[in-house]
Amino acid sequence: MSKKERLSTEAYKGVRDFYPEEQALLNYLTSVMRSVVERVGYVEYHASVLESAELYRAKGAENEELTNEQTYTFLDRGGREVTLRPEMTPTVARMVAAKRRELGFPLRLYSIPNVFRYERPQKGRLREHWQLNVDLFGSRSLYADAEIIGVAYGIMRAFGAKESDFEIRLGSRNALEKLDMELINREVSSENRKKIRVLLDKKGKMSEGERQKELEQLANGPFEITETADIVEIRRILSDLGVTNATFDPNIVRGFDYYTGMIFEVFDTHPSNNRSLFGGGRYDNLTALFDDEPTPGVGFGMGDVTLRDFLAVRGLTPPYRPPTHVYVAVATPELVGGAWALAAELRQQGVNAALDFGERKLGDQLKTASKHKIPYLIVVGQNEIASSNFAVRNLETGEEKTLAREQLAAFFLNL
Ligand code: HAM
């Protein structure tokens, strides 16, 4: 094939290939998430990436920017409009509404889906990411709001973050509604009211003096957004839980129309990664899209991209370790059968053993084991097979230990 005809090896723009090291990190992230949410009684659900496009256009579910500019929407072969889910909340609301009578409330659900958004790829923003969704349905209690924020806090701590590493900023849709009323009284146009919300959200992303000036201009004068009673109470419950890094921030807006009460975002406090890591809030009417009797909900979505950056700047990313315990190499090609038998024996006893087929020189076999970061190596040679004694080499330290064939499995499993 000529050079021109060859296909590019690059992944589609804005999405990632997960080679084993990246996949192992994703698995680590999700295993920590799972253990924290399951401790609080959340159970896992799942759904297809394909949803009917109308789900994101419905009044109340909508986020204009997301729906109009950021969805992957296409016609299927039957002429139906299909969207790759850009978020999980409409899906889980649909699922809850569909089985409201059977599900039992309060209902605690979590899922770790991949979601798709046609965004301009940049730091912390890609076109596909994995997103933990934690949602609690059927409760209006402020303890439910506090539980959700407590879970978010618990996940951060479980990754090794200190309280000073992140900040939970609470906002209030009720406070924003109140502001809207005031602005309507001041005859501020709906267009300008929208611009005000966008500007509130820009805190930290532009000069603060300029932002304040523009806000005042748009609002026909200065204004204040004051903390609502529900947020005060949620913060009290959280401080009883020992959470001291939750504050009220009038600039928290969140992009989705469906939020109705408390909203929150978790920020990284690191100077070189000072950004929102994830967020969520209360949405009491979303299931009304499907059902006469709406079920209140509260939850959040936490993406893997921003989380990876958070862990990286703090050195909290664990080093890669493959699941493989040992690499079985072959001194000369004709011994592959003997090595095969040894590997099979080890596997039978629960050891994860990868076998080299002896097609490359021993030095290259060793390099493969090192490239794969496999911690131990056994070289199967004539003498080893004859004596049933094998040298186990630690590939990190170079140390070697000779063990009898029947001692090998215990050695690897007792590590
Ligand atoms: P969201 O703020 O749009 O909320 O997304 C939640 C999180 O997903 C973000 O804070 C970020 O960590 C991650 N994320 C979003 N877009 C991208 C992207 N393009 N690239 C990388 N990461 C991204 C929601 O989606 C709500 N449905 C969350 C929710 C659940 N609210 C209640 N329950």
Boltz pocket constraint, residues with backbone or C-beta under 6 A from the ligand:
constraints:
  - pocket:
      binder: B
      contacts: [[A, 86], [A, 87], [A, 88], [A, 89], [A, 117], [A, 119], [A, 124], [A, 125], [A, 126], [A, 127], [A, 128], [A, 129], [A, 131], [A, 133], [A, 134], [A, 135], [A, 255], [A, 276], [A, 277], [A, 278], [A, 279], [A, 280], [A, 281], [A, 298], [A, 299], [A, 300], [A, 301], [A, 302], [A, 303], [A, 304], [A, 305], [A, 306]]
      max_distance: 6.0
